[in-house]
Amino acid sequence: MFRLINKLSNMKSVSILLIIFLFSMFMMRNAIATLKEITGGIGILDLHFSYTIQEIYETLFLQGVEGRSYYLSTFFIIDFIYPLTYALFYSVVISYFFKVLKIKNKIVNFFIILPFIGMAFDYLENLFLSIILMKYPTKLYYLELLSSYSTKLKFLCVYLSLLIAILLFLVILFKKIKISHKF
């Protein structure tokens, strides 16, 4: 996987992946808006950093049969594609920035793989929430806890990936400003 990411670590790939990422984000936001229309404003649990077992069942109850059905049929498909697009985009961007800065070491590999770890937690979250949805109103306490922890770990990895990308970009920017002021 590192070879593929390294091969894609160029401005052309970053630009293409940015377009794909933004399109998938657009699709995700539209799916959420549609779900809110169906449910009268009730959103999804995936966007909350944390939620309790009570909040899970309250949300599912308020979503109603039609909302839960839409979540499982349509939203779930889009939410399967979205994590892959953000993981690939963030990973390639981070790898590209490290390449620009000419930094290579073991920690770089961890930073490059971090978005995919977030993706894995996102998929676990989706799996647990889908099972909970399919078994609703039966309460599955362990899955509810696993879902909530997966959500937290997903956000932690994704936000750290974004932070790393931003920090690397700023380092590159400051280096360019510093070089331009020397002349």
Secondary structure, DSSP 8 states (H G I E B T S, - for coil): -HHHHHHH-SHHHHHHHHHHHHHHHHHHHHHHHHHHHHHTS---GGGSS---HHHHHHHHHHHHHHHHHHIIIIIHHHHHHHHHHHHHHHHHHHHHHHHHTT--SHHHHHHHHHHHHHHHHHHHHHHHHHHHHHHTTS--HHHHHHHHHHHHHHHHHHHHHHHHHHHHHHHHHHHHHHHHHH-
